[in-house]
Amino acid sequence: MGGILALRTVSEIPFHHAAARGGKAALIADRGEPISYAELDARVRRFAAFLGARGRGAGERVGILLPNLPEFVVAYFGAIAAGAVAVPVNYRLAASEVGYILSDCSAGAVVTTTEKYGKLSGESQCGGVSDWLLVDGDAPGALSFDRAISGEPLAAPAPCSPDDVASLLYTSGTTGFPKGAMITHANILFNVASCRATLGYREDDVGLITLPLFHVTGLHSQLVALLACGGTVVLQREYETRRMLELIARHRATALFLVPAIYKLLTIRPDLHEFDLSAVRIAAYGGAPMDPETIRALNRVLPAELHNCYGLTECSSLGTVLPSALALSRAGSVGFPVPGMEAQVRSPGGEVLPADRAGELFLRGPNIVKGYFGDPAKTQAALGDGWLRTGDIARIDAEGLVYILDRAKDMINRGGEKVYGLEVENVLYAFPGMAEAAVFGIPHPIFGEVPAAAVVPMPGAALDPEKIREHCRSRLADYKVPVEVRIVGQLPRNPGGKVLKQELKGIWAKGLREERS
């Protein structure tokens, strides 16, 4: 169990466990045979040898544009074992968006599918890519990934320092171009230690990964953390609820990390009794509030500890974690900073605020990234004094529990009264039949702006906007109650899954113009 304490670099994970746990399953594909630690290590070192022979060694960037496949894992660890920098790219991005990232980081090699290669090979921004490696076939101008891992392996991972950059993860911001967060070996291994300390990962865990591996949570707080602990990971290529439940039951999954909406959908399935979920002992979540009723429902169907988590790409994944014992009594909190991390709330002028005062959240610790690739100005703006400026409005109570209130840019100023969208969304999620909710500001002739809400019903549920407003009035100050509630089929999101509140404002304004015309 002390294995990870000896690790200095990410590339040592498969190499280290191949010797200690060679025959144990490291990966289980959605539909495929298990891959042992020994076989994973061999494939990783063969790919590293291939990259080294092509001149893709120290500091070179290797793009990975794949869904949740074993080849993603091999490419990720293989690039790092070669001394290169792994660059996982959001598989849902349009060709021009992928082209921007590959050009920005000067990727010389990319591992992807024939479908994506067909869309990208003609992009002018991809002109710097000389090695295209395809996991599912051949194409002119590209190489087979299977052929790339058929040669002799490196004897051992290339030497590197814990402070060297292991990967670039591009942030999926809601405005502007994405930024490449430079994440070091030390950053990632600190997050592994955080997962062990707060979520309780163990060597005997089986983790189901439904979150995309190009996302910091799926990559660092599931794949890397579980493998570093000597566990087994099951990869679900694409999320589908019934298939997820089948995988949990078949492989006796013990560790889950999902968004609250998926847990909510799980609890209302009429066929839930068909699946044996008795092995699940960790059910982590983040990205949105979890209402108390869903927590109670989960406690009835899962024998698991529930943990609300908060983090960012810039803190390598976990920033805070709520202990399971507080999941219901402090449902609105994202928990305490992980061990070794500090958190403080500051005023717009930079003053550190006392307990329960709202301001911008700042974080400091060994998991904070080195900076943004090729962008010293943005690095200075976000990390100038050694603290990460998160862009989130929060408060920290007298016990040290952190409560996220809103993104700073999404805060609603109603005639001088501050309305935090997440606070209102927490109330909306407690309304029966509510699947998703987003609160945003709309123009008002007197107050400047006032809150409005877009809500998505659960399958088969019927939502009444006026009853929703009554529900809010009984739980919120009057100025926080949405003046309008609109029922929509889905919320607009960017490819990283973040709700686009500016787009919601535009949709609302367009609807208002059409009503007046």
N, C-alpha and C positions, 0 to 999 in steps of 0.2 A: 504493500500500500504506500510505501514511501518512495516509490519509483520516480514520481514526477519531481521530487525534491532534488534529484541528481541531474535533471535536465537543465541545460544551459541554452539550448536552441530548439526551435520548433522541429527542425529536420531530424532531430534525434528521436522523436516520438515513435515512428514505425520501426526505426533501427533498434532502439532500446527494447521495445516490446517483442520484436521478432526473436530475440535471444531468450527473453523471460517467458513469453507466452506464445511461442511460434505457431502451435496448432490451433489456438483459440480463434474463433471467428472475430474478425475486426469489422468487416462490412457485410451487410446482407442487402442485396439490391431488391427493389420492389418486386421484380419477377426474375429471379436468377439464383445461382448457387452462392453460398457464403464464400467469402474471401478471407483467408486466415491472415494473422499478423505476419507470418513468414512470407506468404505470397504477396501481401501488400508491400512489404519492405522490398522484396525483390523487384516488383514492378516499379516502385518509386526510384530505386537506385538505377534501374535500366533506363528509365526516362531521364534521370539526371545525367547519366553517361551520354545519352543521345544529345541532350542540350549542350553539354560541355564540348562534344565533338563538333557541334555547329557554331561554337563561339558564343553560346548563350549562358555564360557563367556569371561571375561576380558582378552584381549590380544591374544586369540586364533585366528587362521587363518581359514577362511571359503572360499574355492574356489568356483567360479561361472563360469561355462563353458557352456554358453548358447548363442543362437542368440538373436535378439531383441524380447523378449517375456515378458509379464507381470510378469512371475515368476522370471525373472532376477531382476526386480525392487523390488519385495517382498524380494528376497534373499539378495539383496544389503542392503536395509534399515533395514531388519530384523537382519542380522548379526551385523550391527553397533548398532542397538537398544539393542542387547544382551550384548554389551560391547566388542564384538569380532572385528576382522579386516576383512573387505571384500576384497577378492582377485579376481577381474574379470580377466579371462584368455582368451586370443585370441582363439576364437572358430575354427579358421582355422589352428591352429598349428597341427603338427603331434603328434602322441601319445607320442613319446620319448621327444618331446619338452615340451608338457604339463607335462609329468612326471618330467622333470627337475625343472619346476617352483613349482609344488606341493611339491616336495622333498626339494627344496631350502627354502621354507617358512614354511615347516612342517605343511601343512594343515591337519587338522584332519577330516574335513567334506567337501564334494564337492556336489554342486547342478549341475546336468547335464542331458543329454538325455540318453535314452537306447542305442542309437547308440554309443555315446562316451563312455559310461560305458563299453560296450562290447569290445571296443578297449583298454581301460585303465586298466581294472581290473586285467589284467595279467602283467602289467608293474611293474617291480621290484621297480622302483622309487616311485610307488604309494602305497607301502606297509604300509606307515604311515597313510593312510586314513582309518578311521574306520567307518565313516558314509557316505555312498553314497546315495544321494537323487535324485530320478528320476522324471522329470516333465511330462513324457508321458507314464508311465506304471510301471510295476514291473519286477524285475529280482532277481534271487537268490543272496543273499548277499547285496541287496540294499533295500531301503525304498521308498515308494511313497511320493513325495513332498506334494501332496494333504492331505495325512494322517498326515504329519508333521505339517500342518497348520490347523488341525481340532480340536485342544485342546483349553484350556482356554488361553486367552492372558495375557501377562504381564500388570500390571496396568499402567505402564509408562516405557519409555526407561531407561535402566540401567544408573546410574550416571557416568559421565566421564568429563574430562577436555577438553577445546578447543585445548590444545596442545597435546592431545592423538592422536595416529595414528588411522585414520578411515579406510583407505584402503591402499593396496599395489597395484600399477600398474607397471607391468613389461615392461620396455622399449624394443622396437623392434629394437634394434641397428642393423646395417648392418654387424657388425663384432663382434665376441666373444659371450659369453653367455649373455642373458638378465639380467638386474639388477632390483630389486624390489624397486621402489621409495616409500618411506614412506610419505604418504600424511595425514596431520592432519585435524581435523575438522576446525580449523582456516584457513588453506590453502584453503580448499574447499569453505568456506563461503566468504572468500575474493574474490574468483573467481566469486561467485554469485553476489557480489556487483559490480565487474568489468563488468559483463554482463549487469547489470541494467544501469550502468553509461555510457557505450560505445555503446552497442547494443540497449539499450532502452527497455528491456523486461518489460512487464506489466502483471497485473493480468488477463487481458482479452485475452492474447496471446494463440494461439493454435500452438504448435511447432511440425513439422513433423520431426521425427528422422529416417533418413536412414543410417547415419553413425553408425558403430557398437558400442554398449554400452560398449564393453570392451576397447574402445579407449577413451583417456582422453577428446577429444572434445565432442563426443556424450554423454559421461557420465557426465562430469562436466559443460560444457558450453551449454548443451541442457537439459538433463534429470533433473539433480539436480537444475540447475539455474532456469528453467522454473517452476518446482514444488515449489521451495522456494518462487517464486514470486506469487504463487497461480494460475498459468496457467494450461493448459491442454497439454498433450503430446500424439501424435499419433505415434505408433511404427510400422515401416515397417520392417518385419522380415528379408527380403533380398532385396537388391536394384534391381529394374527393372524400367526403365524410365516410361513406360506407367502406371504401377501400382502406381508409385510415383505421377504422375500427377492426376490420379483418386483420390488418397487420399487427395491431396491438395485441389481439387475442392469439394469433398464430405464433408470434415470437415472444410472447409473455413480456411485453415491453414494460419497463419499470419507470422510465423517465420521459416526460412530455414537456414541450415548450411550445405553447400555442397562443394565438390572440384570443381575447375574451369572447368574440363573436362565435368562434368555432366551439368553445366549451359550451356556450349557450345553446347552439344548435344541437350539440351532442345530448344535452340533458332533456330535450323535448322529443327525441326520436322515439316513435312507438316501437321500433324494433331493437332498442338498446339491450333488452334482455337476452338477445341472441348472441351477444358477444361477452366473452369472459375478460373483464377488465381488472380482475382481482390482483394482478401482479403490479399494477401502477402504484408507485409509492411517492413520486414527485410529479406535481402538475404545476409548472411555472407558467407565467403569463406576463404580458406587457403590451405597451402600445396604445392602450385604451383602458378606461375604467371597467371594473367588474362589479356589477351591482350586487348587493347583499343577497338577494333572492337567488341569483345564479350561483353564488358561493354556497348557499345552503343546499341547493339542488345538487351541486357537485359533491358536497360532503355525503350526500345520500347514495351516490352512484359510484364514487371513486374512493378507495381506501388510501388516499394520497394526502401528502402535505401540500398545501397550496401556497405559492409564493408570488406576490406581485413584484415585478422587477422594472427598473428604469435604467436606461443606458443610451449611449450614442455611439456612432462609429468612432468618434474622437476619444472615447474612453475605452476603446477596444471591446466593448459590449457592456458588461455589468457596471453600473455606477452605484445603485442602491438596490437592496432586496428587503422585502417585508417578511419577517419571520412568520411561519405558518400559524403559530399560536395567535397572531394578531390579524389573520386574514379577514375575519369577520368583524371584529371590534374596531379595527382601523382600516376598513375597506377602502377608504379614500386616500390612503397613504401608499407611497411607493417604497417605504421602509427606511432603514438606516444605510448610510454609506457602507460599502463593503470594507472589511478590515484592511487598514493601511491607506484608506482614502479619506480625504477631508472635504467637507461641503460648507459653503457659506452663502448667505443671501445678501446682495448689495443693492443699494439705492442707485438711481441713475447717475448720481455724482460719485459713486464708488465707495460710499460709506457702508461698512458692514452693519447689517440691521439686527436688532434683537429678536428673540423668539416670537414667532407668530406674526411678524411683519412681512408683507409680501414685497418681493423684489426679484431681481434676476439671480438665478442660481449659478454659482461658480464651483468647480470641482478641481481638486488637486490630488495627484497620487501617481504611483508607478505605472498605471494603465493609460495615462494620458499620452496621446500620440506625439510623435516627433514634430509634426507640422504638416503642411500641405505641400505636395510635390510641385516644385517649380514656382511656388507662389509665396515668397517671403512676406509680402505685404499682408495677405490674409492670415498667414501664420502669426504675425505680430499682433494683428487685431484680435485673434481668438485666444492667443496664448502668451501675450506680451509680458505679463508679470508672473508667469509660471502657473497661473490658474486658468483652467478652461472656461471660457465664457460660453455657456450652453445655449443662450437665447431663449431659455424657458423661464417663465415667471413661477416662483415657488415660495413657500414658507416652510420654516423648520420650527417645530414646536419645542416645548421645554424638555421633552424626552429625547430630542434629536431626530424625531421622525420627519421625513421630507414629504411634502405635499406639492405635487405639480398642479399649477392653476391654469396655465395657458402658455402658448408660444408668445413671446414678447410682441411680435408683429401682429398677432391676432387678437390682442386684448382690445376690448370694446370700451370706449370712453363715452359714457352716456351723460352728457352735460356735466362732466367733472366726476361722476361716479364710475369707478372702474368695475367692469363686469368681466370675469374670467370664464371663458368658454367651457373649460373642462369642469368647472364647478357646476355649471348648468347641465352639461352633458351627463355628469354623474347622476343628477336627479332624473333626467330623461331616461337613462338606461334602467331605472327602477320601475318604469311604467310597464305594465303587462303587455307582452306582444312586441316590445321594442327590440329590433335587431341591431340597428346602428343609428347614431345621431351625431350631428355636427351643428355647432352654434357659431354664428358669425355676425358681424355688424352690418347694418343697412342704414342708408342715409335717413335723417329725420330733420325737418325744417327748424325745430326748436332745440332739440338736444344734441344735434350733430350726427349722432348715430345711436341706434338702439339694437338690442339683440333679436335675432330671428333664428329659426331652427329648421334644418332639413332632416327628416327622419325616414328610416327604412323599416317596414314591418317584418316581423318573423313570417316564415311561410305559413299561409293560411290565416294569419291574423288580420284583423281590421282595426285600424287606428283612427280615432276621432280627434282632429286637431284641437277642438275646444276642450275636450276632456283632458287632453295632454296639458293644455295651459292651466286648467283648474288644478291638476296634479302639481304643476310647478308653483302655482300661487300658494298652495298649502305648505310648501317646503322652502320657498325662497323669498327674499325681499322683493317688493313689487317691481323695482327697477331692473331686476335680473330676469324677470319672466319674459320669455320670447313674445314679442308683439305679434308675430306670425309664425305658424308652424306649417310647413309644407311636407306632404308625403311624396316620396320619390322612390323609384325602383332601385336605385343604387347611388352611392356617393361618388363624385369624381375623385379619382386618385391618380397620383403619378406612378411611374413604373415601380417605384420602391414601396408603394402601398400607402403613402401619406395622403391624407385628405386635402384636396385643393380648395381651401376656403375662399381664395380670391376668385376662383372659377364659380363657386356657389354664389358669391356676390354678383358676378356677371349674369348668371342664370336668373337670379331674382330680379335684377334690373331689367333684363330683357323681357321677362314675364310681365313686369309692371308696365313697360312701354306698350306691350301688345294689348294689355287690358284697357289702356287709355286710348288706344287707336281705334 
